[in-house]
């Protein structure tokens, strides 16, 4: 790999890098050292202090993404770093068929995502540098995992900030319309070209399985998507109602249920806000409820409205819950932090007149590592609550 630069950063940029944050913004770059778009560069402080190596972007506000401290970047960086991430999955994704192999900054590979769906891989190269290194990355993945196919799901909007076009295409081998993978003892079909995220919500993998410990009786899964929670609960519960406003998702829930021989899953094509309210006024009750809405706060400005949304659905769910029942409630809004989410749940419990215990505070699956000091890498909250009375 040829290394360009050095890119010289300001004192503020240097302090940030030394505190361990992998990003340096445009305003903290003093000189680009002639780096070409997407180059791997040497990074220096204002007096030539060696700070390490980074991925360079000529377009994004995030100009540098650090990949190594010190004065040497080992040869074969991409392969070695991917191999290290893969090795760690033996510990945190033991036995899983569908899981995240590389989670960007959380694996020291900023702006690269690699998801594994059994024999197939889905990759996202979200900056100029990972886009430029794509041939090397694909070659490393082929060598390390011998996949039957690799698809690029390069349609996230963030690529625009890098001046990159959206692209969904097969980079290696063949990728069928849908692939079947197991999550625990439930088999799911994933559409690697069109599904949300890269096909499934892999960040909820461990939470899907954890819910099995609590699920019983009559269950409700709001915002079900392809039934990640609903089908796990169906193995355990008398009945499950799976709710989504995407009819297409509900078709997949039905076919996934049939594939698993689960006859106790009912789907409801509805807005969860309305349905929760009408179930409540009809006097319905549940033993287990899951709430896993899309991010209500996609930006900082949207937080206030998001807080109202989270409070509303949690309040309704607590009212629908029988004493002794479990509520598994999630938020994937990065801008609503864990303590903020806890306050929302507290307010919801007060308004519902319910005494509630916190059983577990969970987060994204461990194959989506959170980098210490980098709050941007922690986004998913998943609380398990129990209604006492
Ligand atoms: N629980 C899923 C992931 C949910 S993603 C899993 O673990 O795999 C969020 C889902 O909420 C999407 O499928 C989306 O269609 C649905 N959705 C968004 N707004 C909704 C609403 N107001 N009512 C019901 N479903 C909604």
Boltz pocket constraint, residues with backbone or C-beta under 6 A from the ligand:
constraints:
  - pocket:
      binder: B
      contacts: [[A, 200], [A, 201], [A, 204], [A, 222], [A, 223], [A, 224], [A, 225], [A, 226], [A, 227], [A, 228], [A, 229], [A, 243], [A, 244], [A, 245], [A, 246], [A, 249], [A, 270], [A, 271], [A, 272], [A, 273], [A, 292], [A, 293], [A, 294]]
      max_distance: 6.0
